[in-house]
């Protein structure tokens, strides 16, 4: 079945990221919790997905190319966090 590619979850991380762009006047940072999944197949192709529970934000399954897979996923998460002046 050449039209089916199977990936297995290799890692599941809970990552907390401080949203520095949403600091309130009280100088409190708002921290987002992200569930980050990294999967791989037999050809060593990697995909990542992330969910921010309670925020309604998701990074869909994405091809990962960098050496540090987790750092690449954190970059994707940070791009989706709202930045406020």
Helices and strands as residue ranges (DSSP letters): E 8-19, G 20-22, E 30-40, E 46-52, E 57-64, H 69-80
